[in-house]
Amino acid sequence: TALALSLNNNYNNKNGRLYVPSSDQLSQKAVTIGSAQMSVTRRETIKMPSQTPMVPWTPPGSDMPRFVDLYSAMYRDRTLMINKFIDEEAANEIISIILWMRQEDARKDISIYFNVPGALIRPSLAIYDLLEQTKENCDIETVNLGLCTGMGAFLCAAGTKGRRSAMPNARFLLQRTGLDQPVRGQATDIVLEVKNIKMWNDRVERELSKLTGQPVEKIQTDLKRDFYLSSDEAVQYGLIDQVLLPAP
């Protein structure tokens, strides 16, 4: 290499021996030999992309595509992917995207894909209220890609009837939602918080009865324990309308 050749041609003037720099004297950018400095090109380590992938997207009315992040391209095509636990921050992001879609075109259909490991009850109900308002002007397609747990399954059932679906190996888990975080304080305050959570769970059960057509009493019985459903069982239960099968 160039470095080896340069080392062979440079000797210590005092003893005539080959001068080899120590590891402390070597850097990633340059190597110092005597009083001369020689730049050494080093290849950076190849790493997997840690950011959102960039994809080409052509704006309406333009012939030249430009690179945007994957999720932005999906938003512009009226497609939303929800693939994380829904807390207050995630709910605010989802609500903002849906509001932007409504502003762009209030009557164009929206597709939402779910793979949700869980959700908090209050942020999820805020998303549910927005979906109910949005369905007055356009259809909302919902698809369970893998697993919808708790309020994630509830939101997947909140799509437009006839356009709620799941993949063949997708799973649903219906369950009552507990406290968002541990409650501390006086016994009276704890009792009030527990009553509040029970009130919200009762409301979710009534809304779930409207979405599925099941009696409230049956839903209350089913939700006493974790209630798992396959995609076919979810169709029979009324949670979704169809299972997406590959074309023959």
C-alpha positions as CSV (number, residue, x, y, z in Angstrom):
1,T,0.0,0.0,0.0
2,A,0.9,3.7,-0.2
3,L,1.4,3.7,3.5
4,A,3.8,0.7,3.5
5,L,5.9,2.2,0.6
6,S,6.1,5.5,2.4
7,L,7.3,3.7,5.6
8,N,9.9,1.8,3.6
9,N,11.3,5.0,2.2
10,N,11.5,6.9,5.5
11,Y,14.2,6.0,8.1
12,N,15.3,7.6,11.3
13,N,18.3,9.9,10.5
14,K,20.0,9.0,13.8
15,N,20.3,5.2,13.7
16,G,19.2,4.4,10.1
17,R,16.5,2.1,11.3
18,L,12.9,2.0,10.0
19,Y,10.7,4.5,11.8
20,V,7.3,2.9,12.7
21,P,4.8,5.2,14.4
22,S,3.1,3.8,17.5
23,S,-0.7,3.1,17.7
24,D,-1.1,6.4,19.6
25,Q,0.4,8.3,16.7
26,L,-1.9,6.8,14.1
27,S,-5.2,8.4,13.5
28,Q,-8.2,7.6,11.2
29,K,-7.5,10.7,9.0
30,A,-3.7,11.0,8.7
31,V,-0.4,9.3,9.6
32,T,2.6,11.4,10.7
33,I,6.1,10.1,9.6
34,G,9.0,12.2,10.9
35,S,8.2,15.8,10.0
36,A,6.0,15.0,7.0
37,Q,2.3,14.3,7.2
38,M,0.5,12.0,4.7
39,S,-3.3,11.7,4.5
40,V,-4.7,8.2,4.4
41,T,-8.1,7.4,3.0
42,R,-10.1,5.0,5.1
43,R,-13.4,3.4,4.2
44,E,-16.1,4.1,6.7
45,T,-17.8,1.1,8.3
46,I,-21.0,0.1,6.4
47,K,-24.0,0.4,8.7
48,M,-27.7,-0.4,8.3
49,P,-29.9,2.6,7.9
50,S,-31.1,3.9,11.2
51,Q,-33.6,6.4,9.9
52,T,-36.8,6.2,7.9
53,P,-36.1,4.9,4.4
54,M,-36.4,7.5,1.6
55,V,-38.6,6.7,-1.5
56,P,-39.2,8.5,-4.7
57,W,-42.5,10.4,-4.8
58,T,-43.9,12.5,-7.7
59,P,-46.0,15.5,-6.6
60,P,-49.3,16.0,-8.4
61,G,-48.9,18.0,-11.6
62,S,-45.1,17.3,-11.7
63,D,-43.0,15.0,-13.9
64,M,-40.0,15.0,-11.6
65,P,-40.0,12.7,-8.6
66,R,-38.3,13.7,-5.4
67,F,-37.2,11.7,-2.4
68,V,-39.3,11.8,0.7
69,D,-39.4,9.6,3.8
70,L,-41.6,6.5,3.5
71,Y,-44.2,7.6,5.9
72,S,-44.7,11.0,4.3
73,A,-45.2,9.3,1.0
74,M,-47.9,7.0,2.6
75,Y,-49.6,10.0,4.1
76,R,-49.9,11.7,0.8
77,D,-51.5,8.6,-0.6
78,R,-54.0,8.6,2.3
79,T,-52.4,5.6,4.0
80,L,-51.6,5.6,7.7
81,M,-49.5,2.9,9.5
82,I,-50.0,2.5,13.3
83,N,-47.4,0.1,14.5
84,K,-46.5,1.2,18.1
85,F,-48.1,1.5,21.5
86,I,-50.7,4.2,21.5
87,D,-50.0,6.7,24.3
88,E,-50.7,10.4,24.5
89,E,-47.8,11.3,22.2
90,A,-48.6,8.7,19.6
91,A,-52.3,9.7,19.7
92,N,-51.5,13.3,19.1
93,E,-49.4,12.3,16.0
94,I,-52.2,10.1,14.6
95,I,-54.8,12.8,15.2
96,S,-52.6,15.4,13.5
97,I,-52.1,13.2,10.4
98,I,-55.9,12.4,10.1
99,L,-56.7,16.1,10.5
100,W,-54.2,16.9,7.7
101,M,-55.8,14.3,5.4
102,R,-59.2,15.8,6.1
103,Q,-58.0,19.2,5.2
104,E,-56.4,18.0,2.0
105,D,-59.6,16.1,0.8
106,A,-62.4,15.5,3.2
107,R,-64.2,13.0,0.9
108,K,-61.3,10.8,-0.2
109,D,-61.0,7.4,1.4
110,I,-58.4,6.7,4.1
111,S,-56.6,3.4,4.8
112,I,-55.3,2.6,8.2
113,Y,-53.0,-0.4,8.9
114,F,-52.7,-1.7,12.4
115,N,-50.0,-3.7,14.2
116,V,-50.6,-2.4,17.7
117,P,-49.2,-4.1,20.9
118,G,-51.5,-2.1,23.1
119,A,-52.9,1.3,23.9
120,L,-54.1,3.6,26.7
121,I,-57.8,4.1,26.9
122,R,-58.1,7.9,27.0
123,P,-55.8,8.6,24.0
124,S,-57.5,5.8,22.0
125,L,-61.0,7.2,22.7
126,A,-59.8,10.5,21.3
127,I,-58.7,8.8,18.1
128,Y,-62.0,6.9,18.0
129,D,-64.1,10.1,18.3
130,L,-62.1,11.6,15.3
131,L,-62.6,8.5,13.2
132,E,-66.4,8.6,13.9
133,Q,-66.5,12.2,12.7
134,T,-64.3,11.5,9.7
135,K,-66.6,8.6,8.6
136,E,-69.4,11.0,8.0
137,N,-67.7,12.3,4.9
138,C,-65.5,9.4,3.7
139,D,-64.9,5.7,4.1
140,I,-62.1,4.5,6.4
141,E,-60.5,1.2,5.6
142,T,-58.9,-0.7,8.5
143,V,-56.5,-3.7,8.3
144,N,-55.0,-5.8,11.1
145,L,-51.6,-6.9,9.8
146,G,-50.4,-8.9,12.8
147,L,-51.7,-8.2,16.3
148,C,-54.2,-5.7,17.6
149,T,-54.3,-5.7,21.4
150,G,-56.9,-4.0,23.7
151,M,-57.9,-0.6,22.4
152,G,-55.9,-1.4,19.2
153,A,-58.5,-4.0,18.4
154,F,-61.3,-1.5,19.3
155,L,-59.8,1.0,16.8
156,C,-59.5,-1.6,14.1
157,A,-63.2,-2.3,14.5
158,A,-64.0,1.4,14.2
159,G,-63.5,1.5,10.4
160,T,-66.3,1.7,7.9
161,K,-68.5,-1.4,8.0
162,G,-67.7,-3.5,5.0
163,R,-64.1,-2.3,4.8
164,R,-62.7,-3.7,8.0
165,S,-60.3,-6.6,7.3
166,A,-57.4,-8.6,8.6
167,M,-54.6,-10.8,7.3
168,P,-55.1,-14.6,7.6
169,N,-52.7,-15.0,10.5
170,A,-53.6,-11.8,12.3
171,R,-54.8,-12.0,15.9
172,F,-57.1,-9.8,18.0
173,L,-57.0,-9.5,21.8
174,L,-59.9,-7.9,23.5
175,Q,-59.5,-6.9,27.1
176,R,-60.5,-4.4,29.7
177,T,-58.1,-1.6,30.2
178,G,-56.6,-0.9,33.7
179,L,-55.0,2.2,35.2
180,D,-52.7,4.1,32.9
181,Q,-50.2,4.5,35.8
182,P,-50.1,3.7,39.5
183,V,-52.3,5.9,41.6
184,R,-51.0,7.4,44.8
185,G,-52.7,9.5,47.4
186,Q,-55.6,9.1,49.8
187,A,-58.0,6.2,49.7
188,T,-60.8,8.5,48.5
189,D,-58.7,9.7,45.5
190,I,-57.8,6.1,44.6
191,V,-61.5,5.1,44.7
192,L,-62.4,8.0,42.4
193,E,-59.8,7.0,39.9
194,V,-60.9,3.4,39.9
195,K,-64.6,4.5,39.4
196,N,-63.5,6.7,36.5
197,I,-61.6,3.9,34.8
198,K,-64.6,1.6,35.2
199,M,-66.9,4.2,33.7
200,W,-64.6,4.5,30.6
201,N,-64.4,0.7,30.2
202,D,-68.2,0.5,30.4
203,R,-68.4,3.1,27.6
204,V,-65.9,1.1,25.5
205,E,-68.1,-2.0,25.9
206,R,-71.2,-0.1,24.8
207,E,-69.4,1.3,21.7
208,L,-67.9,-2.2,21.0
209,S,-71.5,-3.5,21.1
210,K,-72.5,-1.0,18.4
211,L,-69.5,-1.9,16.2
212,T,-69.9,-5.7,16.5
213,G,-73.6,-6.1,16.9
214,Q,-73.0,-8.3,20.0
215,P,-75.1,-7.7,23.2
216,V,-73.4,-5.7,25.9
217,E,-73.9,-8.6,28.4
218,K,-71.9,-11.0,26.1
219,I,-69.1,-8.5,25.6
220,Q,-68.9,-8.0,29.4
221,T,-68.7,-11.7,29.9
222,D,-66.0,-12.1,27.2
223,L,-63.9,-9.3,28.5
224,K,-63.7,-10.7,32.1
225,R,-60.5,-12.5,30.8
226,D,-58.2,-11.9,27.9
227,F,-60.3,-12.7,24.8
228,Y,-58.2,-13.9,21.8
229,L,-59.7,-14.0,18.3
230,S,-58.2,-15.3,15.1
231,S,-59.1,-13.4,11.9
232,D,-61.9,-15.9,11.0
233,E,-63.3,-15.7,14.6
234,A,-63.1,-11.9,14.4
235,V,-65.4,-12.0,11.3
236,Q,-67.9,-14.2,13.1
237,Y,-67.8,-11.9,16.2
238,G,-68.4,-8.9,14.0
239,L,-65.1,-7.2,14.8
240,I,-64.1,-7.1,11.1
241,D,-65.9,-7.9,7.9
242,Q,-63.5,-10.0,5.9
243,V,-60.1,-11.8,5.8
244,L,-57.7,-10.8,3.1
245,L,-56.7,-13.9,1.2
246,P,-54.1,-14.1,-1.6
247,A,-55.6,-14.2,-5.1
248,P,-55.8,-17.7,-6.7
